Amino acid sequence: MVDLAFLLVTFFMLTAQFRPEEAVAVDTPSSMSQSPIPTENLMTIIVDSTGRVFWDFTDKKVRTEVIKQLATKYNFQLTEEQVTRFTNLNAIGMPAQALPQYLDLNSPTERKEMDRASRGIPIDSTNNQLLTWISITQQIFSREATRNPLVALKGDGNVNYSTMNQVIKTFQSPAVKINRFKMITDLEETRM
């Protein structure tokens, strides 16, 4: 009986899949909505408490094409290893020009240090790279699916309103026309 228990424990330990560590810690505000967030074909824009903006997409094929098109647009070269690393990472919050250096880092600790030093994807009026990231993602996704991807906005509850407003204005710009998106929040407990 003890052998069987150890075999089962060993089996579950070896076959379990661990959740990947999130690149960005965000304390989302609470809400009463119970609308589920889809897990496929979802582009997530994350804004942390300091106002840094991150981009994430669930489909690996689309991620691969996005990094290749960003490299073409911003005129930098990537190795196949860098493309693979970008495809397998979680949320990315780097200006496009810093991506080759970021993707050269081998350890998660080094990438976390560079994440902390970065100001996220630029969203200011003179250099709105977030608009480019979203536009490229929509173009690539719509080629295969003939529709736009689902979009979710995950913002920290303590982020400055003007940063969230700028992200939403980017969503509504004529280049991408995102007027419907999901807000990711924590479910608030009811008082009964």
C-alpha positions as CSV (number, residue, x, y, z in Angstrom):
1,M,0.0,0.0,0.0
2,V,2.8,2.4,0.8
3,D,4.6,1.6,-2.5
4,L,1.4,2.4,-4.4
5,A,1.1,5.7,-2.6
6,F,4.6,6.7,-3.4
7,L,4.1,5.6,-7.1
8,L,1.0,7.9,-7.3
9,V,2.8,10.8,-5.7
10,T,5.7,10.3,-8.0
11,F,3.4,10.1,-11.0
12,F,1.6,13.3,-10.1
13,M,4.8,15.2,-9.4
14,L,6.3,14.2,-12.8
15,T,3.2,14.9,-14.9
16,A,2.0,18.1,-13.2
17,Q,2.4,21.3,-15.2
18,F,3.3,24.4,-13.3
19,R,1.8,27.8,-14.1
20,P,4.5,30.0,-15.6
21,E,5.5,32.9,-13.4
22,E,3.8,36.2,-14.4
23,A,6.3,38.8,-15.6
24,V,4.2,41.7,-14.3
25,A,2.6,41.9,-10.8
26,V,-0.7,43.7,-11.1
27,D,-3.2,44.3,-8.2
28,T,-6.4,44.4,-10.2
29,P,-9.4,46.2,-8.8
30,S,-12.5,44.2,-7.9
31,S,-15.8,44.0,-9.6
32,M,-19.1,42.1,-9.5
33,S,-18.9,40.8,-13.1
34,Q,-18.5,37.1,-13.6
35,S,-17.8,37.2,-17.3
36,P,-15.1,34.7,-18.1
37,I,-11.9,35.8,-19.9
38,P,-11.2,33.6,-23.0
39,T,-7.9,31.7,-23.0
40,E,-7.4,31.6,-26.8
41,N,-6.8,34.4,-29.3
42,L,-6.5,36.9,-26.6
43,M,-4.3,40.0,-26.8
44,T,-3.8,41.4,-23.3
45,I,-2.5,44.9,-22.5
46,I,-1.2,45.1,-19.0
47,V,-0.5,48.4,-17.1
48,D,1.3,48.0,-13.8
49,S,1.1,50.4,-10.8
50,T,4.0,52.5,-12.1
51,G,2.3,53.0,-15.4
52,R,4.5,50.7,-17.5
53,V,2.6,49.0,-20.4
54,F,3.1,45.4,-21.4
55,W,1.8,43.4,-24.4
56,D,0.9,39.7,-24.4
57,F,-0.8,37.3,-26.9
58,T,-1.9,33.7,-26.3
59,D,-1.2,32.3,-29.8
60,K,2.5,31.4,-30.4
61,K,2.3,31.6,-34.2
62,V,1.0,35.1,-34.0
63,R,3.7,36.1,-31.4
64,T,6.4,34.8,-33.8
65,E,5.1,36.9,-36.7
66,V,4.7,39.9,-34.4
67,I,8.4,39.9,-33.4
68,K,9.5,39.4,-37.0
69,Q,7.4,42.4,-38.2
70,L,8.6,44.6,-35.3
71,A,12.1,43.8,-36.3
72,T,11.4,44.8,-39.9
73,K,9.6,48.0,-38.8
74,Y,12.2,49.1,-36.3
75,N,15.1,47.9,-38.4
76,F,16.9,45.4,-36.1
77,Q,18.0,41.8,-36.7
78,L,17.0,38.8,-34.6
79,T,18.4,35.2,-34.4
80,E,16.1,32.2,-34.4
81,E,16.9,31.7,-30.8
82,Q,15.8,35.3,-30.0
83,V,12.5,34.7,-31.9
84,T,11.9,31.5,-30.1
85,R,12.6,33.2,-26.7
86,F,10.1,36.0,-27.5
87,T,7.5,33.4,-28.6
88,N,7.8,31.6,-25.3
89,L,8.0,34.5,-22.9
90,N,5.0,36.0,-21.0
91,A,4.1,39.7,-21.2
92,I,6.7,41.9,-22.8
93,G,7.1,45.6,-21.7
94,M,10.1,46.9,-23.7
95,P,10.6,49.5,-26.3
96,A,11.0,47.8,-29.7
97,Q,14.6,49.0,-30.0
98,A,15.6,47.3,-26.7
99,L,14.1,43.9,-27.7
100,P,17.3,42.3,-29.2
101,Q,19.3,43.1,-26.0
102,Y,16.4,41.9,-23.8
103,L,16.1,38.6,-25.8
104,D,19.9,38.0,-25.5
105,L,19.6,37.7,-21.8
106,N,19.6,34.0,-20.8
107,S,18.4,34.0,-17.2
108,P,15.0,35.1,-15.9
109,T,16.8,37.1,-13.2
110,E,18.6,39.2,-15.8
111,R,15.3,39.8,-17.7
112,K,13.6,40.9,-14.5
113,E,16.3,43.4,-13.8
114,M,15.9,44.8,-17.3
115,D,12.1,44.8,-16.9
116,R,12.5,46.9,-13.7
117,A,14.8,49.4,-15.4
118,S,12.5,49.7,-18.5
119,R,9.6,52.2,-18.7
120,G,7.5,49.7,-20.7
121,I,6.2,50.0,-24.2
122,P,6.1,53.7,-25.1
123,I,2.6,55.2,-25.3
124,D,3.3,58.9,-25.6
125,S,2.0,61.0,-28.5
126,T,5.4,61.3,-30.2
127,N,6.4,57.6,-29.9
128,N,3.2,55.5,-29.5
129,Q,4.8,52.0,-30.0
130,L,1.8,50.4,-28.3
131,L,-0.3,51.4,-31.3
132,T,2.2,49.7,-33.6
133,W,2.3,46.5,-31.5
134,I,-1.6,46.3,-31.5
135,S,-1.8,47.2,-35.3
136,I,0.7,44.5,-36.2
137,T,-1.0,41.9,-34.0
138,Q,-4.4,42.7,-35.6
139,Q,-3.0,42.5,-39.1
140,I,-1.4,39.1,-38.5
141,F,-4.3,37.6,-36.6
142,S,-6.9,38.8,-39.1
143,R,-5.0,37.2,-42.1
144,E,-5.7,33.8,-40.6
145,A,-8.9,34.3,-38.7
146,T,-10.5,37.0,-40.8
147,R,-11.5,38.9,-37.7
148,N,-9.7,40.9,-35.0
149,P,-8.4,39.2,-31.8
150,L,-10.1,39.5,-28.5
151,V,-8.6,42.3,-26.4
152,A,-8.3,42.5,-22.6
153,L,-7.0,45.4,-20.5
154,K,-5.5,44.5,-17.2
155,G,-4.7,47.5,-15.1
156,D,-3.4,47.9,-11.6
157,G,-5.9,49.5,-9.2
158,N,-3.4,52.1,-8.2
159,V,-2.3,53.2,-11.7
160,N,-2.6,56.8,-12.6
161,Y,-5.8,57.5,-14.5
162,S,-4.0,59.4,-17.3
163,T,-2.0,56.3,-18.2
164,M,-5.1,54.1,-18.5
165,N,-6.8,56.9,-20.5
166,Q,-3.9,57.0,-22.9
167,V,-4.1,53.2,-23.4
168,I,-7.8,53.4,-24.1
169,K,-7.3,56.3,-26.5
170,T,-4.7,54.1,-28.3
171,F,-7.4,51.4,-28.5
172,Q,-9.8,53.8,-30.1
173,S,-7.4,55.4,-32.6
174,P,-8.4,55.2,-36.2
175,A,-5.5,52.8,-36.9
176,V,-6.8,50.0,-34.7
177,K,-10.5,50.8,-33.8
178,I,-10.9,48.7,-30.6
179,N,-14.1,49.9,-29.0
180,R,-14.9,46.6,-27.3
181,F,-12.5,45.0,-24.9
182,K,-12.6,43.1,-21.6
183,M,-11.4,44.6,-18.3
184,I,-9.6,42.0,-16.1
185,T,-10.6,42.5,-12.5
186,D,-10.8,40.4,-9.3
187,L,-14.2,39.0,-8.4
188,E,-15.6,41.0,-5.5
189,E,-17.3,38.9,-2.8
190,T,-20.9,39.6,-2.2
191,R,-22.1,40.6,1.3
192,M,-24.8,38.2,2.2
